[in-house]
Amino acid sequence: MKMFLYSHGGSGNHGCEAIVRGTAAIFDQMSLTLYSNNKDQDKKYGIDQIIEVEKARKSAARRNPKRVAASLAIRILHNDNYATKLSIEHMLNNYGREDIGLSIGGDNYCYPGFEEFGKINRMIRRTGVKTILWGCSVEPDMINETMKEDLLGYQLIVARESITWKAMQQIGAKAVLFPDPAFYLKPQKREMPFGEDAQIVGINISPHIMRCENEQGMTYENYRELIRYILKETDYKIMLIPHVVWQSNDDRLVNQKLYDDFGQNPRITMIDDCGCEELKYVISKCSLFVGARTHATIAAYSSGVPTLVVGYSVKARGIARDLFGSEEHYVLPVQDLHRSDELSEAFQWLDTNSKTIRENLKERLPSYIQNPAIIRNQVLER
């Protein structure tokens, strides 16, 4: 039996990297192959040192008859199915009925364009491979007949939060509830800019959440007001922490703007890009964390750091609900921001209740982060 991972966008999104590393830890000692949409990024962050990495798609030689046929199908029939199949043929030819494919794009079913994943899944399933949707969130309101058909084709769906798990049960899918693989990621020590014992607020903002807001510019204004409040009313230092550095979606660009807005204040620093294990170490040293990227907040939660999520989807609400019993006070939906001081008000509650939150996380995490053998066995028994 062989196992491979697919639907991976590349480790420049350190959440994607954390899922791969966490999955490798869960399936310890197993030989895994990752089919990646950006092999160079994965090599840059050392993924190829823990599992084999292959390109998700490969181009056929220019004069290959199959490539000519695929081009004609697109031009004449407006059908790219043959081209897609040709690009992943190297993967399809390598696996069969005894093998398992883990689709690891955790929130691919939360956004438009999920149909492409369904098309690839159908091609993989025709080889006899058992497909498993791994560590996922699914936006219940987006489930239509096309998505439902694809979801029901999975041998198993491993939901990372209970909102998705319940939605999968409602449509009749084979689903289990298990934490996001990134909860199993180990931190890697690195130098801290303010020292090991400084009182620090970690802040993560992303261009993506700014695209999800209902009032243009309101998200950025809330983050700026939060920093003003911290500098004026507290003694905390501030770290601006990126978690995605894709060219089209780079947290560092917004970090730089915030840093410049405050005149490069000595109480503020920007963390440079590094792998997810080092980022987890940085986040674990924070006294409090305010984050937009799901896996940045998972790094904080799993390290016992009181965390406020500036959320935009089911995954933020579901994980907070499973950890704390409610998302109230723990998730601030970006779509609900209408005043510039709402984030700083939510931060004040987090700061005031930080001791209790730390105690609650310390008590809850051992049972929440389940023994990996539980899910490993369920997957291998498929």
N, C-alpha and C positions, 0 to 999 in steps of 0.2 A: 504494500500500500504506500502510495506517495501522496504528499500534501503540498499544495501551492497556494499562494496568496495573490489576489488580483484586485483590480479597481483601486490601485494605489497611485496617488497623484504626484508623489515626490516628497523628499524629506525637507525641502525648503519650507514646507508647512510642518513645523515641529510636532504638531498634533498627529499628523500622518506617521512621522518618524516614531513617536511614542507608541502608537498602536502597533507598529511592526515590532519594535523592541519588546513591548509588553507581551505580544503574541509569542515571540520567540522564547520568552521566559516561561510562559504557561506551557508550551509544548517543548520543554527542556529536553535536550538530547535527541530530538527528532530532526530529521533532515527536511528542511523547508526550502522552497524556491519562491522568490518574490518577482512577480511580473510588474514592472514599474513603468509609469509614463515618463519618468525622468531619472534614468539610471545614473547619469552624471551627478545629480544632487545626492542620490543615495550613497554613491561612492565618496562624495565630499564629506558626508557626515558619518562615514564608517559603517553603514549598514551591510556592505559587502563583507565585512569582517565577521559578521555573526550568521548570515545566511547567504545563499547564492542569489544573485540579482540578475535578472534578464530583462531586456526591453519588452514592454507589453505589446508593442506593435513593431513590425518590421516591414520594410518595403521590398517588394519583389524586384528582381533585375528588370531593367528597362525593356528588354526584348522578350521577357518571359511571356508566353502565350496567355497564362492566367491573368497577368497584369493587363494585357491588351483587352481581354474579355471583360475584366472588371471596369476598365475605362469606358468601354462601349456600353456596358449596362448602365453606368451613371449618365452618359451623354444621351443615350437613346431612350432608355426606360426610366430614367431618373430614380434608379434603384441602386443604393450603395451597399446592399447586403453582401454581395459577392466580394466587394473590395474590403469590407470589414473582415469577412471570414479569411480572406487571403492574408491580411495583415496579422492575424493571430493564429495562423495555421501552425506555426512552430510550437505554440502552446497546445493547440488541440491535438496534434499528432503525438504528443508526449504522454498523454494520460488516457485512462479508460475506466472501466466499471469498478475497479477496486480502489479508485483514488478519490480524494476529497479536494475541493476547491473552496477556499475561504474568501468571500467577497468582503474586503476590509474597509471600503469607503464608508465610514461610520454614518454620515448623514447624506448620502447620495439620494435618499428618498425624501429629503426635505426641500428639494429645490426643483424647478423646472428642468427638463432634459433627462429625467430618469429613464425615458424610453430607450436610450442608447444602452443603458446597463441591461435592460430586459432583453435586447437583441443579442448582446454578447452572452448572457446567461443561457438563452435558448441554444446557441451554438455549442456551448460547453456541455449542456445537458444531453445533447444528442450523442455525445461520445460515451455516455454512460456515467460520467463523473457526477458524484454527489455534490451539489452546491450548498453552501452554508452562508447565510448572511450574518456577519460577525461583528459584535460590538456596536450595534446600530441604534439609531433613532429614526423613527418614521413619523412625519407630520400627519396625524389622523385625518385632518381636513383635506389633505391632498390625495387620499386613497380613492382612486376611481377604478373602473373595471379593468383597465389596462395594467395599472399598478398591482391591483389585487391578483390578477392572473400570474404576474411575475412572482409576487411574494409567495403565493401558494406553491410555486414550483421549487422553492427551497426545501431541502431535506430537513433543515432546522434553521430557525431564526433565533439568534442570541441577542436579545434586547438589553441595552445598557441601563435602561430606566423603566419604571413601571407604567408610565403613560403609553409608551410604545408597546410594552408587553401586553397590556390590556387590549390595545387596539388590534394586535395580532391575534389574540384569542377570539375577538369578536368576528374576525373574518375567517376563522377556522384554520389559521396557519399553525404549524408545529413550532411553538415558541417557548423559550426559557428565559428567565431573568438572571443576568449576571453582570458584574461591574465592567465598565470600560477597561480594556486591556491595559491602558495607561496607568491604572491604579497599581499595577505590578511593576512599574518602572523604578529602577534604583537610581538615586541621585549620584552624581559624580562631583567631587569637591573641586572648587575653583576659588581663585582669589576674590574676596568681596571688597568692593570699592570703599565702603565706610567701616570696614573691619567686621569681625565675626559677631560682635555683641551689640552693634548699633540698633537703635529702635527705628525701624524702617517700614514705610508703607510701599508695597509694590504696586505699580499701576500698569495695566495693560489696556491699550486701546487699539482698535483695528479699523481700517478703512471700510471693512465689510459692514460693521454695525452702523456706520455712518450712512451707508446706502439703504439701511433698513428703517431709518427714522422717518417719522411722519411730518416733522417740522424741520426744514432744512437748517443745518448748522447747530441744532439744539444739543446734539450729543457732544460735539466739541466744546460748546459753551459750558455744559455741565462738568466736563472733565477739567476745564480751565478754572471753573469756580471751585471745584474740589481742591485743586492744588493751592489756590489762593487761601482757602480755609485752613488747610494743613499747615501752610507756612505761617499764617497769622495767629492761629489759635492753638497750635500744638508744637511740640519739640521734635516731632518725627522728621527724619530725613526721607527722601523720596527716590525710588528707583523706577525709571521708565523701562519696561521690559518687553521686548518684541517676542512674538511667538510664531509669526509667519513672515517670511521674507521673499515670497514670490514676487516677481517683477510687477505683476498686475494687482498685487494685494499685499503691500509691504508695510508692516506695522512701524518700521523705522522712520518712514516719512512723516507720520503723524507725531511720533515721539520727538523728532527734531523740531517740528513746529511748536510743540508745547515747551520744549526746552528753551527755544529762542524767545518765546513769548514772555518768559520769566527771566530774561537777561542772563541766562546760564547761571542761575542762582547756585551757590556752592552747596546748598542743601539738596540739590537735585542732581542726579546723574543718569546717564543713559547706559544701559547694558548693551554691549556689542553682541552681534550674532554669534551663537554657538549651538552645539547640539542639545537635544532635549534633556539629556541627563544632567548637563551642567545647568541648564535653565531651571530644572527642578531643584537643584541645590540652591541656586540663587533665591528662588521663590520660597523654599523651605526656611530660609533665614529671615523672612519678613515677619514683622509683628502683626500686620494686617495686609490683606490683598484685595485689590479691586480689579477685576478682569473681564474682558470681553471674549477672548478666545476660550473655547470650551476646555481644551487640554491645558491651558495655562491655569485655569481654575481647578482642574483635576489635580495638577501638580500641587496646588495649595491645599485643597481638601485632604489629599492623601498624606500630606505632611503635617496635618493638624493645625493649619493656619486659618484663622477666622477670615471668611471670604465673602465679598459682595460681588455678585455676577451682574454685569450689564448685559442682559440676555436679549435674544431675538427669536428663539424657537423652542420647540418642545424639549430639546435635550437639556437646556438650562433649568427649565421648570421641573423636569422629571428627576434629574439627579439631586437637586436641592430637596425636593419632596421626599425622596427615598432616604436621604441622609438625616433630615431634620423634621420630617413629618409635614412640612409645609414650606412653600417657597416664599411666603410673606417675610419680608425683611432681608431675605437672602438673594432674591432675584429682582432686579429693577428692569422691566421690559423697555427696551429702547424706543419702542413704538409709543409708549405712554409718557415720554418726556415732553412736558409743555412749559416748564419753568427752568431757569438756569441753575436753581439751587436744589433741585430734587436729589441729585447724586450726593451732594455734600450733606444733606439732611439724612439720607440713608446711611452714609458713612458714619455720622455721629452715633446712630443707633448701634452700628457694628462696633465702634470703638468703646462705647459705654458697656456693651455686653460681651466684650471680647473674652474675658476670663471664663464666663459660663459657656461660650461657644467652644473654646478650646477643650474644656472639660467634657462637653457633649461629644465632640469629635473623638477624643481619646477613648471614650466609652463605646462609641458606635462603630468606629472603624474596624476593630478586630472581627466583628460579626459581619460587617458589610463587605469587607474584602475577603471573599470566601477562598477556601482551599482550591488552588488551581486544578487539582486532580479531579474535582467534581465536574467541571466543564470539559476538561480534557477527555475524560472517560465518555461523557455524553456525545462528544463530537466523534470520537474514534469508534463508537458503537453504531454509528449511522450506517 
